[in-house]
């Protein structure tokens, strides 16, 4: 095994990137379907994801091989390459809708007088570079992202808590039918890729005793953070919550001190936004890793990026940019497609396939 990460970095990825990606549009979507009960569909999905993350993390204690190496051991090289391509497509798709959300967010909150595509183009320049650098780079960025994310979220929670009304979350599970809870969970599934991410990190760090507990508890902590954010969000906006897109930028707008000092909350929002962009870059890095695995090419050699990784990152980002341009004014249509039709894809890749790693043939650590 060639180590690319340490356990600390895996924990940071599963905490920061997992939470950051769910704080933008998911609160409004869940509010639309479930009203004040928006916490419960997220809780159900999170319970399943925590179980999946635990299953994959514990499997790491039994083997040092990656998921694709285990597939090769069990089914052969051809099947392993097929799954490499399938997961590459999955992570590319996972990046698309968040990219559209971020484009709208950047235009609406930070650069509302400049065309959105111009303001968002620098991201793709950065993504081409970072996408080719590999998963080791993702771990290093996660080290830096953790204190930034924690500080920013703490500041937003402090500014928001005093303006909340917890009574707006009542009555609990009295007015929302089970079908609405199911719809909310289904339409938010594209936000929950954490099981697939953990599967890709398998075999890329050296497992030590207790690492499974650390990773699972860290991910569970990110779930608690998101659930608290959902409750706080609805306790501030109540019935207006479904119309409050970009929840992370709206949650502190009623903080009384802002009328004196201006929108200083945007400093914290900008910090969280950086972590959201890093989370999207992680999808791109994982996609490039899958393609390089399918082509049997190394991503990096020392600190140098190999040609296969550079070309793959360039092509992938060019494709994503083209799709973003084509869907420039069609975000709601794309969101509808993801929520109504592609939920089964996210269910399969992030919930069903990862625990099946246990049925794959594993070599022992000396084999």
HELIX and SHEET records of a PDB file:
HELIX    1   1 UNK A    7  UNK A   12  1                                   6    
HELIX    2   2 UNK A   13  UNK A   17  3                                   5    
HELIX    3   3 UNK A   18  UNK A   20  1                                   3    
HELIX    4   4 UNK A   26  UNK A   34  1                                   9    
HELIX    5   5 UNK A   35  UNK A   37  5                                   3    
HELIX    6   6 UNK A   38  UNK A   59  1                                  22    
HELIX    7   7 UNK A   67  UNK A   75  1                                   9    
HELIX    8   8 UNK A   77  UNK A  105  1                                  29    
HELIX    9   9 UNK A  106  UNK A  110  3                                   5    
HELIX   10  10 UNK A  116  UNK A  133  1                                  18    
HELIX   11  11 UNK A  135  UNK A  161  1                                  27    
HELIX   12  12 UNK A  166  UNK A  169  5                                   4    
HELIX   13  13 UNK A  178  UNK A  187  1                                  10    
HELIX   14  14 UNK A  189  UNK A  191  5                                   3    
HELIX   15  15 UNK A  194  UNK A  201  1                                   8    
HELIX   16  16 UNK A  211  UNK A  237  1                                  27    
HELIX   17  17 UNK A  238  UNK A  243  5                                   6    
HELIX   18  18 UNK A  247  UNK A  250  1                                   4    
HELIX   19  19 UNK A  258  UNK A  261  1                                   4    
HELIX   20  20 UNK A  265  UNK A  295  1                                  31    
HELIX   21  21 UNK A  307  UNK A  326  1                                  20    
HELIX   22  22 UNK A  331  UNK A  340  1                                  10    
HELIX   23  23 UNK A  343  UNK A  347  1                                   5    
HELIX   24  24 UNK A  348  UNK A  352  3                                   5    
HELIX   25  25 UNK A  354  UNK A  359  5                                   6    
SHEET    1   A 2 UNK A 300  UNK A 301  0                                        
SHEET    2   A 2 UNK A 304  UNK A 305 -1                                        
END                                                                             
